[in-house]
């Protein structure tokens, strides 16, 4: 039985019944047959983003209680309300522009968008009238469903579509997006850097070690001064640089806010704690380490290299404002005030309050969602201006 954070109990799902996308598997096998073993980055790209069968190409967004994994924005609207407070502060720092664009990558079901907009309305923020919300999703059907959800919530006039390449004034947000970028899998074998490719043995996909497919892999490790241990495995997301460059190009003035699980390079590639890498598969609220089953029907992720993110942001002309944990960020923007306000609200039932409190505790728990990292970057940011989300630090233990 699975006990979620004080909220409900669910029977364990039958994962064997999930199966795989047979047509997608056949296409991957054909590519391997014709061109030889493929990089894991290519395999991950097809498994997640193939137009005809990739995991993220389904019309239905994947997070939520009925999906494969849970994000903070799906867990409770208080997360979006907290983000709304940070966005309002950014809007004020930018001298309250008449139009403030919030462009969310991986907008999914629209849970974060609705919570942000409702939070601004509840706070009677001036940003509620200035905001234009631009969801970005890989499948246009999800955008249509999200637009319908916003309209049903009374925010149909707030949604916009990224219609041009003109940089906007506002904020770009990505909550648990970077962890799903394709990664190369590498390791040290017989004292030299090798890459773990994907082959097929006639029955299933298998690992096949070989020389690195590109010198960029060794260059990334050298730049970050990382020395992997013999027999180790690790992941390198070369796609980070392009993603950050594209997201930054759409920001003329304002904030880039990234929320994900990961670590700076020295911690991420720790030869003891991370010897086997961080690649994981998510399916029906379960996590496992086999990327070669349930192809097209399960999520694949790897921890984010925040050193690489910061370097890519600098290359894109962004200023680093700070790195913190999700727990510290949420305390900094005032979630404790939101909790007290909900408790004092006559319309809040005991059940509602208990759900809110238990979910918030999980978001703050350093052993759960609280360990996620929040990175903030900016372009044309007012000199010396601080963000409340970066202002709090957990006191050191005595």
C-alpha positions as CSV (number, residue, x, y, z in Angstrom):
1,X,0.0,0.0,0.0
2,X,1.2,3.5,-0.7
3,X,0.6,6.2,1.9
4,X,0.8,9.7,0.4
5,X,1.7,12.6,2.7
6,X,-1.2,12.4,5.1
7,X,-3.8,12.6,2.3
8,X,-4.9,9.2,1.0
9,X,-4.0,5.5,0.7
10,X,-3.9,3.8,-2.7
11,X,-3.4,0.1,-3.7
12,X,-0.2,-0.6,-5.5
13,X,-0.7,-0.5,-9.3
14,X,-0.1,-3.4,-11.6
15,X,3.0,-2.1,-13.5
16,X,3.3,-5.2,-15.6
17,X,-0.1,-4.4,-17.2
18,X,1.2,-1.0,-18.4
19,X,3.1,-2.5,-21.3
20,X,5.0,-0.4,-23.9
21,X,4.5,1.4,-27.2
22,X,5.2,-1.5,-29.5
23,X,5.4,0.8,-32.6
24,X,7.8,3.1,-31.0
25,X,10.0,0.2,-29.8
26,X,10.0,-1.2,-33.4
27,X,11.2,2.2,-34.7
28,X,14.0,2.4,-32.2
29,X,15.0,-1.2,-33.0
30,X,15.1,-0.4,-36.7
31,X,17.3,2.7,-36.1
32,X,19.7,0.6,-34.1
33,X,19.7,-2.1,-36.7
34,X,20.5,0.3,-39.5
35,X,22.9,2.6,-37.7
36,X,24.3,0.6,-34.8
37,X,24.0,1.2,-31.1
38,X,22.5,4.7,-30.3
39,X,23.5,7.1,-27.6
40,X,21.2,7.0,-24.6
41,X,20.4,10.7,-25.3
42,X,18.9,9.6,-28.6
43,X,17.0,6.8,-26.9
44,X,15.7,9.1,-24.3
45,X,14.7,11.7,-26.9
46,X,12.7,9.1,-28.8
47,X,11.2,7.5,-25.6
48,X,10.0,10.9,-24.3
49,X,9.5,13.1,-27.4
50,X,8.9,11.0,-30.5
51,X,6.0,12.7,-32.3
52,X,4.1,9.4,-32.8
53,X,4.7,7.6,-29.5
54,X,6.9,9.6,-27.1
55,X,5.8,9.7,-23.4
56,X,5.3,13.5,-23.5
57,X,3.5,13.5,-26.8
58,X,0.3,12.0,-25.3
59,X,-2.6,14.4,-25.2
60,X,-3.0,13.9,-21.5
61,X,-0.5,15.6,-19.2
62,X,1.3,13.1,-16.9
63,X,1.6,14.6,-13.4
64,X,-1.0,14.4,-10.7
65,X,-2.5,11.7,-8.4
66,X,-3.8,9.7,-11.4
67,X,-0.5,10.1,-13.3
68,X,3.0,8.8,-13.0
69,X,4.6,11.4,-10.7
70,X,3.6,14.3,-8.5
71,X,5.0,17.9,-8.8
72,X,4.6,20.5,-6.1
73,X,2.2,22.5,-8.3
74,X,-0.1,19.4,-8.6
75,X,0.1,18.6,-4.9
76,X,-1.6,21.8,-3.7
77,X,-2.4,25.3,-5.0
78,X,-0.3,26.9,-2.2
79,X,2.8,26.2,-4.3
80,X,1.4,28.3,-7.1
81,X,0.2,31.0,-4.7
82,X,3.8,31.2,-3.3
83,X,5.1,31.6,-6.9
84,X,2.5,34.3,-7.5
85,X,4.0,36.3,-4.6
86,X,7.5,36.0,-6.0
87,X,6.2,37.1,-9.5
88,X,4.5,40.1,-7.9
89,X,7.8,41.2,-6.4
90,X,9.5,40.8,-9.8
91,X,6.7,42.9,-11.3
92,X,7.3,45.7,-8.7
93,X,11.1,45.5,-9.2
94,X,10.5,46.1,-12.9
95,X,8.4,49.2,-12.2
96,X,5.0,47.6,-12.7
97,X,4.9,47.2,-16.5
98,X,1.5,47.4,-18.1
99,X,1.9,43.9,-19.6
100,X,3.9,41.3,-17.6
101,X,4.4,38.0,-19.5
102,X,4.7,34.8,-17.5
103,X,6.0,32.1,-19.9
104,X,5.8,28.6,-18.3
105,X,7.6,25.8,-19.9
106,X,6.1,22.3,-19.3
107,X,2.8,23.9,-18.3
108,X,1.2,20.5,-18.1
109,X,-2.4,20.4,-16.8
110,X,-2.4,24.1,-16.0
111,X,-2.3,23.5,-12.2
112,X,0.5,26.0,-11.6
113,X,-1.1,28.6,-14.0
114,X,-4.5,28.5,-12.2
115,X,-2.9,28.6,-8.8
116,X,-0.8,31.6,-9.7
117,X,-3.7,33.5,-11.2
118,X,-6.0,32.7,-8.2
119,X,-3.2,33.6,-5.8
120,X,-2.8,37.0,-7.4
121,X,-6.6,37.6,-7.3
122,X,-6.8,36.5,-3.6
123,X,-4.0,38.9,-2.8
124,X,-5.7,41.7,-4.8
125,X,-2.4,42.2,-6.6
126,X,-2.1,44.8,-9.4
127,X,-0.3,42.1,-11.3
128,X,-3.6,40.2,-11.7
129,X,-4.6,42.7,-14.4
130,X,-1.1,43.1,-16.0
131,X,-0.3,39.4,-16.3
132,X,-0.4,37.5,-19.6
133,X,0.2,33.8,-19.2
134,X,1.9,32.0,-22.0
135,X,2.0,28.2,-21.6
136,X,4.6,26.3,-23.5
137,X,4.0,22.5,-24.2
138,X,5.4,20.0,-26.6
139,X,2.0,18.8,-27.7
140,X,-0.5,21.5,-28.9
141,X,-3.4,19.4,-27.6
142,X,-2.2,20.1,-24.1
143,X,-2.3,23.8,-24.7
144,X,-5.9,23.6,-25.9
145,X,-6.8,21.7,-22.7
146,X,-5.0,24.2,-20.5
147,X,-6.6,27.1,-22.2
148,X,-10.0,25.5,-21.6
149,X,-9.1,25.0,-17.9
150,X,-8.1,28.7,-17.5
151,X,-11.3,29.8,-19.2
152,X,-13.4,27.6,-16.9
153,X,-11.6,29.2,-13.9
154,X,-12.4,32.7,-15.1
155,X,-9.0,33.5,-16.5
156,X,-9.6,33.0,-20.3
157,X,-8.6,36.6,-20.9
158,X,-5.2,36.1,-19.2
159,X,-3.9,33.4,-21.5
160,X,-1.6,34.3,-24.4
161,X,0.3,32.3,-27.1
162,X,4.0,32.9,-27.8
163,X,3.4,34.4,-31.2
164,X,6.7,35.9,-32.1
165,X,10.4,35.7,-31.2
166,X,10.3,39.2,-29.7
167,X,11.7,39.0,-26.1
168,X,9.2,39.7,-23.4
169,X,9.2,41.6,-20.2
170,X,8.2,39.4,-17.3
171,X,9.3,35.9,-16.1
172,X,10.1,32.6,-17.6
173,X,9.3,29.6,-15.4
174,X,10.3,25.9,-15.6
175,X,9.2,23.6,-12.8
176,X,10.6,20.1,-13.2
177,X,11.5,20.4,-16.8
178,X,15.3,20.3,-17.1
179,X,15.4,16.8,-15.4
180,X,13.6,15.4,-18.5
181,X,16.2,16.7,-21.0
182,X,18.0,13.8,-22.9
183,X,21.2,12.8,-21.2
184,X,24.3,10.9,-22.3
185,X,25.4,8.1,-19.9
186,X,29.1,7.9,-19.3
187,X,31.6,6.2,-17.0
188,X,35.2,5.2,-16.5
189,X,36.1,1.8,-17.9
190,X,39.7,0.6,-17.7
191,X,40.9,4.1,-16.7
192,X,39.3,6.0,-19.7
193,X,36.0,7.8,-20.3
194,X,33.5,5.6,-22.1
195,X,29.9,6.1,-23.1
196,X,27.0,3.7,-22.4
197,X,25.1,3.2,-25.7
198,X,21.8,1.4,-26.3
199,X,21.8,-1.8,-28.3
200,X,19.2,-4.6,-28.8
201,X,20.0,-8.3,-28.2
202,X,17.0,-9.6,-30.1
203,X,14.7,-9.6,-27.1
204,X,15.2,-6.3,-25.3
205,X,17.3,-3.2,-25.2
206,X,20.7,-3.6,-23.4
207,X,23.7,-1.5,-22.6
208,X,26.7,-1.4,-24.9
209,X,29.8,0.5,-23.8
210,X,32.0,2.3,-26.3
211,X,34.2,5.3,-27.0
212,X,32.4,8.7,-26.4
213,X,30.2,9.8,-29.2
214,X,31.4,13.4,-28.9
215,X,34.4,15.2,-27.3
216,X,31.9,17.5,-25.7
217,X,31.3,14.9,-23.0
218,X,34.9,14.9,-21.8
219,X,35.0,18.7,-22.2
220,X,32.0,19.2,-19.9
221,X,33.7,17.1,-17.2
222,X,37.0,18.9,-17.7
223,X,35.4,22.3,-17.5
224,X,33.7,21.4,-14.2
225,X,36.9,19.7,-12.9
226,X,35.1,16.4,-12.4
227,X,37.1,13.2,-12.2
228,X,34.8,10.1,-12.3
229,X,35.8,7.0,-10.5
230,X,36.6,3.6,-12.1
231,X,33.5,1.6,-12.6
232,X,31.2,4.7,-12.1
233,X,28.3,5.8,-14.1
234,X,27.0,9.3,-14.6
235,X,24.7,11.4,-16.9
236,X,25.6,14.5,-18.9
237,X,22.8,16.7,-20.4
238,X,24.5,18.4,-23.3
239,X,21.0,19.6,-24.3
240,X,21.0,22.0,-21.3
241,X,23.0,24.6,-23.1
242,X,20.5,24.9,-26.0
243,X,17.5,24.8,-23.8
244,X,18.8,27.6,-21.6
245,X,19.9,29.7,-24.6
246,X,16.4,29.4,-26.1
247,X,14.6,30.2,-22.9
248,X,16.9,33.2,-22.2
249,X,16.4,34.5,-25.8
250,X,12.7,35.0,-25.0
251,X,13.4,37.1,-22.0
252,X,14.0,40.8,-22.8
253,X,13.8,42.0,-19.2
254,X,13.0,40.1,-16.0
255,X,13.4,36.7,-14.3
256,X,14.2,33.1,-15.3
257,X,13.1,30.8,-12.5
258,X,14.1,27.2,-12.6
259,X,12.9,24.6,-10.1
260,X,14.2,21.0,-10.2
261,X,16.1,18.3,-8.4
262,X,19.8,18.2,-8.9
263,X,23.0,19.7,-7.5
264,X,26.2,21.6,-8.4
265,X,28.6,19.4,-10.3
266,X,31.0,18.6,-7.4
267,X,28.0,17.2,-5.5
268,X,26.2,15.6,-8.4
269,X,29.3,13.6,-9.5
270,X,30.4,12.7,-6.0
271,X,32.3,9.4,-6.4
272,X,30.7,7.9,-3.3
273,X,27.1,9.2,-3.1
274,X,26.5,9.3,-6.9
275,X,28.7,6.4,-8.1
276,X,25.8,4.8,-10.1
277,X,24.3,8.0,-11.5
278,X,20.9,9.4,-11.0
279,X,18.9,8.1,-14.0
280,X,15.4,7.0,-12.9
281,X,12.1,6.0,-14.4
282,X,8.7,7.0,-13.0
283,X,5.5,5.1,-13.5
284,X,2.2,5.2,-11.6
285,X,3.8,7.0,-8.7
286,X,6.6,4.4,-8.5
287,X,10.3,4.9,-9.2
288,X,12.7,2.3,-10.6
289,X,16.0,2.2,-12.4
290,X,15.2,0.3,-15.7
291,X,14.8,2.7,-18.6
292,X,14.4,-0.1,-21.1
293,X,10.9,-1.3,-20.1
294,X,7.5,0.4,-20.6
295,X,9.1,2.4,-23.4
296,X,6.9,5.4,-24.3
297,X,4.7,4.8,-21.2
298,X,7.1,5.9,-18.4
299,X,8.9,9.0,-17.6
300,X,12.7,9.1,-17.6
301,X,14.7,11.7,-15.6
302,X,18.2,12.5,-14.4
303,X,19.3,15.0,-11.7
304,X,20.2,18.4,-13.1
305,X,23.8,19.8,-13.1
306,X,23.3,23.2,-11.7
307,X,26.9,24.2,-12.5
308,X,26.2,23.6,-16.1
309,X,22.9,25.5,-15.9
310,X,24.7,28.5,-14.4
311,X,27.4,28.4,-17.0
312,X,24.8,28.2,-19.8
313,X,22.8,31.1,-18.3
314,X,26.0,33.3,-18.2
315,X,26.7,32.4,-21.8
316,X,23.2,33.5,-22.7
317,X,23.8,36.9,-21.1
318,X,21.9,36.3,-17.8
319,X,22.9,37.4,-14.4
320,X,22.8,34.8,-11.6
321,X,20.6,36.0,-8.7
322,X,21.0,33.0,-6.6
323,X,20.5,29.3,-5.8
324,X,18.5,28.0,-2.9
325,X,16.4,25.0,-1.9
326,X,12.7,24.8,-2.5
327,X,12.1,24.8,1.3
328,X,14.0,28.0,1.8
329,X,12.4,29.6,-1.2
330,X,8.9,28.8,0.0
331,X,9.6,30.1,3.5
332,X,11.2,33.3,2.0
333,X,8.1,34.2,-0.1
334,X,5.8,33.7,2.9
335,X,4.0,30.4,2.8
336,X,3.8,30.4,6.6
337,X,1.6,33.5,6.3
338,X,-0.5,31.8,3.7
339,X,-0.9,28.8,6.1
340,X,-2.0,31.1,8.9
341,X,-4.4,33.0,6.7
342,X,-6.0,29.7,5.6
343,X,-6.3,28.6,9.2
344,X,-8.0,31.9,10.1
345,X,-10.4,31.8,7.1
346,X,-13.9,30.7,8.2
347,X,-14.3,29.1,4.8
348,X,-11.5,26.6,5.5
349,X,-12.7,23.3,6.8
350,X,-10.6,21.2,9.2
351,X,-10.1,18.7,6.4
352,X,-8.9,21.4,4.0
353,X,-6.5,22.7,6.6
354,X,-5.0,19.4,7.4
355,X,-4.5,18.6,3.7
356,X,-2.9,22.0,3.2
357,X,-0.6,21.7,6.3
358,X,0.5,18.1,5.5
359,X,1.2,18.9,1.9
360,X,3.2,22.1,2.8
361,X,5.2,20.1,5.3
362,X,6.2,17.7,2.5
363,X,7.2,20.7,0.2
364,X,9.4,22.0,3.0
365,X,10.8,18.6,4.2
366,X,14.5,18.3,3.2
367,X,14.0,14.6,2.9
368,X,11.2,15.1,0.3
369,X,10.3,18.0,-2.0
370,X,12.1,20.5,0.2
371,X,15.5,19.4,-1.2
372,X,14.6,20.5,-4.7
373,X,16.6,23.5,-5.9
374,X,15.5,26.9,-7.1
375,X,17.7,28.9,-9.4
376,X,17.0,32.5,-10.3
377,X,18.6,34.4,-13.2
378,X,17.8,37.8,-14.6
379,X,18.3,40.1,-17.5
380,X,18.4,43.9,-17.1
381,X,17.7,43.5,-13.4
382,X,17.8,46.6,-11.1
383,X,21.2,46.8,-9.4
384,X,21.1,45.5,-5.8
385,X,17.5,44.4,-6.0
386,X,16.9,41.2,-3.9
387,X,14.3,38.5,-4.2
388,X,12.4,37.4,-1.1
389,X,12.6,33.8,-2.3
390,X,16.3,33.9,-2.0
391,X,16.4,35.7,1.3
392,X,15.9,32.9,3.8
393,X,18.5,30.4,4.9
394,X,17.8,27.5,7.2
395,X,19.7,28.1,10.5
396,X,22.7,25.8,11.0
397,X,22.3,23.0,13.5
398,X,24.0,23.7,16.9
